[in-house]
Amino acid sequence: MADNLRIALAGLGTVGAGVLRLLAENGDLIAARAGRAIEVVAVSARDRGKDRGVDLSPYAWEDDMTAFAARDDVDVVVELVGGSDGPALALARKALGSGKGLVTANKAMVAHHGLELAKLAEGNGAPLRYEAAVAGGIPVIKGLAEGAAANRIERIYGILNGTSNYILSEMETTGRDFGEVLKDAQALGYAEADPTFDIEGVDAAHKLSILASIAYGTELDFAAVDTSGISKIRAADIAQARALGYVIRLIGLSDCKEEGGERHLFQRVAPYLVPVRHPLAGVDGPTNAVVAEGNHVGRLLFQGAGAGDGPTASAVVADLVDIARGSRMAPFSQPVETLVASTPADPGNRRNRAYVRFTVADRPGVLAEITAAMRDAGVSIESMIQHGHPDDGNEEPVLVALVTHEGPESGVTRALELLEGSPALVEEPLVMRLIG
Ligand SMILES: NC(=O)c1ccc[n+]([C@@H]2O[C@H](COP(=O)([O-])OP(=O)(O)OC[C@H]3O[C@@H](n4cnc5c(N)ncnc54)[C@H](OP(=O)(O)O)[C@@H]3O)[C@@H](O)[C@H]2O)c1
């Protein structure tokens, strides 16, 4: 057997400790498959004294994790600290800059600095892998970059954030409102103390931008992801969607079209109405799922655990196995200088049906005002439902939800512009598109 692949592990939290446990339990079978053993040489975290439920005594400890880059006994640095910048990025730059391999689960860092790190990796002949950064344990990057490598990928979409999906499924099954379910999710460990990145779509946008780059051969463009989250969804929206035959899911969706020699890249993370019979409608709880459509393979569905110590460690160690086997795949599936810059696609031209929910003052003429704005913007209404109590003297705002016929997105945008500033609207309308 060849020499061991010697690794240093930065970050010993959920994922880092999971990697140590996995290597301890499955070390022999991993060595057999990789052709060499994966040996942990050194570790680092903030607090040396913390009990992590794993024995750290066999490993060297570094207070400063960037010291890994200078160690001659380390081949690959595994970064499991997190954060788009700060110590994780400093470590990544130093490790790759000194020719060491880097494995990371850090989607924020890859989404923001992936191109720079890929250039550094390729320039130094060092492997860079980040399977765990997208959809945790699901081998979706391998699926795209290897299994579907022969295809032109035309569209990719899916459920990329387990926390949001858990909250939406709970709202669906219990009928409770967003705020209550979020509190429970935090108590159960499904949502972090600061859940902003998860519930506002940022985490899913990180992952979507990475997948888009691999799928279409375009340069990463996280800033161009049109991102919205789930915090404005109410139990009434979920009930309404259900009555129409839909469930609500936070979806990351992208496609890429070539026009006039330019690549128009569409990237959006937003809550969508998904037909109950669609494969993504059955994806409940903290599970992730990704659909990729290739021009020869057809529709592929990847599904599994998008987070957690075991699944995420599984993806991290799979990357280490690749490196141990000597895989020379480029970090973004093709050499970084061949990735093409894209133009953000204009969403206004996209055709779809939309669910629009208004919270309105309960008084005469409001429905007429909404329907007039829709008509003037050229939007045709398929159905309209008012939740509440017209004419019963109750002053509480009421919810009015409508579903449009298929049309360009610019129509609904225009209608909402016409309604802007109307005293009838108590809060900003919520728009969710329907996925086919
Ligand atoms: N958790 C998941 O299910 C999951 C899934 C996919 C991807 N990821 C990604 O995996 C990475 C790690 O996530 P995690 O959930 O394992 O995080 P975590 O439990 O919070 O662990 C983070 C670790 O990094 C260490 N650390 C934090 N700041 C540090 C600093 N300034 N210097 C040195 N060490 C520092 C912490 O040290 P102490 O323990 O001493 O405080 C801790 O061991 C993140 O990029 C995350 O996005 C996580």
The ligand as a Tripos MOL2 file, in Angstrom:
@<TRIPOS>MOLECULE
LIG
   48    52     1     0     0
SMALL
NO_CHARGES

@<TRIPOS>ATOM
      1 N1        -23.2330   21.1680   10.6040 N.am      1 LIG1
      2 C1        -23.6070   20.6990    9.4410 C.2       1 LIG1
      3 O1        -24.5100   19.8770    9.3450 O.2       1 LIG1
      4 C2        -22.9310   21.1860    8.1810 C.ar      1 LIG1
      5 C3        -23.3760   20.6870    6.9360 C.ar      1 LIG1
      6 C4        -22.7120   21.0900    5.7730 C.ar      1 LIG1
      7 C5        -21.6720   21.9940    5.8440 C.ar      1 LIG1
      8 N2        -21.2990   22.4880    7.0750 N.ar      1 LIG1
      9 C6        -20.1930   23.4340    7.1110 C.3       1 LIG1
     10 O2        -19.1260   22.8470    7.8550 O.3       1 LIG1
     11 C7        -18.3800   23.8570    8.5270 C.3       1 LIG1
     12 C8        -18.3230   23.5290   10.0150 C.3       1 LIG1
     13 O3        -19.6400   23.4710   10.5230 O.3       1 LIG1
     14 P1        -19.9780   22.8920   11.9780 P.3       1 LIG1
     15 O4        -21.4460   22.7390   12.0280 O.co2     1 LIG1
     16 O5        -19.1100   21.7160   12.2850 O.co2     1 LIG1
     17 O6        -19.5680   24.1280   12.8830 O.3       1 LIG1
     18 P2        -19.3270   24.1440   14.4730 P.3       1 LIG1
     19 O7        -19.9700   22.9710   15.1190 O.co2     1 LIG1
     20 O8        -19.6930   25.5070   14.9250 O.co2     1 LIG1
     21 O9        -17.7470   23.9560   14.5970 O.3       1 LIG1
     22 C9        -16.8440   24.9580   14.2120 C.3       1 LIG1
     23 C10       -15.4720   24.5890   14.7170 C.3       1 LIG1
     24 O10       -14.5660   25.5840   14.2920 O.3       1 LIG1
     25 C11       -13.8200   26.0550   15.4130 C.3       1 LIG1
     26 N3        -13.5760   27.4880   15.2580 N.ar      1 LIG1
     27 C12       -14.5090   28.4710   15.0880 C.ar      1 LIG1
     28 N4        -13.8990   29.6590   14.9720 N.ar      1 LIG1
     29 C13       -12.5850   29.4260   15.0760 C.ar      1 LIG1
     30 C14       -11.4410   30.2440   15.0570 C.ar      1 LIG1
     31 N5        -11.5440   31.5780   14.9190 N.pl3     1 LIG1
     32 N6        -10.2260   29.6670   15.1650 N.ar      1 LIG1
     33 C15       -10.1210   28.3210   15.3290 C.ar      1 LIG1
     34 N7        -11.1730   27.4890   15.3630 N.ar      1 LIG1
     35 C16       -12.3750   28.0440   15.2310 C.ar      1 LIG1
     36 C17       -14.6720   25.7960   16.6300 C.3       1 LIG1
     37 O11       -13.8150   25.6610   17.7480 O.3       1 LIG1
     38 P3        -14.3800   25.3600   19.2510 P.3       1 LIG1
     39 O12       -15.0890   24.0450   19.1400 O.co2     1 LIG1
     40 O13       -13.1710   25.2850   20.0790 O.co2     1 LIG1
     41 O14       -15.2930   26.5010   19.5710 O.co2     1 LIG1
     42 C18       -15.3640   24.4920   16.2280 C.3       1 LIG1
     43 O15       -14.5830   23.3880   16.5830 O.3       1 LIG1
     44 C19       -19.0860   25.1760    8.1750 C.3       1 LIG1
     45 O16       -18.4680   25.7690    7.0620 O.3       1 LIG1
     46 C20       -20.4850   24.7430    7.8090 C.3       1 LIG1
     47 O17       -21.1410   25.6360    6.9200 O.3       1 LIG1
     48 C21       -21.9030   22.0980    8.2250 C.ar      1 LIG1
@<TRIPOS>BOND
     1     1     2 1
     2     2     3 2
     3     2     4 1
     4     4     5 ar
     5     4    48 ar
     6     5     6 ar
     7     6     7 ar
     8     7     8 ar
     9     8     9 1
    10     8    48 ar
    11     9    10 1
    12     9    46 1
    13    10    11 1
    14    11    12 1
    15    11    44 1
    16    12    13 1
    17    13    14 1
    18    14    15 2
    19    14    16 1
    20    14    17 1
    21    17    18 1
    22    18    19 2
    23    18    20 1
    24    18    21 1
    25    21    22 1
    26    22    23 1
    27    23    24 1
    28    23    42 1
    29    24    25 1
    30    25    26 1
    31    25    36 1
    32    26    27 ar
    33    26    35 ar
    34    27    28 ar
    35    28    29 ar
    36    29    30 ar
    37    29    35 ar
    38    30    31 1
    39    30    32 ar
    40    32    33 ar
    41    33    34 ar
    42    34    35 ar
    43    36    37 1
    44    36    42 1
    45    37    38 1
    46    38    39 2
    47    38    40 1
    48    38    41 1
    49    42    43 1
    50    44    45 1
    51    44    46 1
    52    46    47 1
@<TRIPOS>SUBSTRUCTURE
     1 LIG1         1 GROUP 0 **** ****
